[in-house]
Amino acid sequence: MDSDWTLQSLTLDEAFRAAYFMIDQYVALESSPDVGLVLLHQYMKSDPARWDDWTASVRRALSNESAHQDWLHD
């Protein structure tokens, strides 16, 4: 694994696919994966509205500096 992950920038599409692949890997590895993640995994691939949800979430993350720290403490 690259120790300096900040060197690589991702497009919105690449980041969305990376999130999908991460969930895909989790669902495949777990013998009894969380139902919510299984549904998210299915929706990310089959529901075009998820792209709009994704871009809205990216906008939120980029525009709200305090959200960057807050999500770590939930």
N, C-alpha and C positions, 0 to 999 in steps of 0.2 A: 504494500500500500504506500502511496506517495505521502511522505511526511509533511509536505507543504501543499495542502489542498487549495490554498488561496491562489495558486498559479493558474488554475483552470477556471475559466468563466463558462457558464452554461447559458444557452438560450432558454426561453420559457418552455419550449417544446422538449428540449433535452432534460431539463429539470423535472418536468412532468413525467417523462418516461423513466427517469431515475427513481422518482418516488414510486411509480408503478412497479418497477423491477424490485425495489426494496420490499414492498408489500407482497409481491409475487413470491419472492424468496422466503419470506416469513411464513406465508400460507403453505408453501410446499414443504417446509422443514418441520412445522409443528404438527403433531399428531392430532391435536384438537385446537385449531386456531380460533381466535376470538371471532364470533359471528359478525361483529361490526367491521372488522378488517376484511373478512371474506366478502361482505356486501360492498365495501368500499372498493375492493379489488375488482369486483364485477362491474360496478358503476363506472369506475375510471375508464374501463375499456368500452363499455356499451352505451353510456349515456353522454351525448354531446354537451349537455348542460354542465357537466363536470369541468369542461375546459373553461367555461365562464366563471365557475366557482374558483378554479385554480388561478386565473388571472386576477380575480378580485382579491384573493388571498395574497398573491405576490404584491399587488398594489398596497395592500394593508401593511404588509411586512416592511415594505420600502418607505412608506410614509409615516409610520408610527415608531419612532425610536424606542419609546418605552415598552412597546409590545415585544421588542427583541429580547429584553431582559425578563419581562413578566412571564412569558411562556415557560421559561426555565424553572420557575418557582411554583407552577400550578400543581 
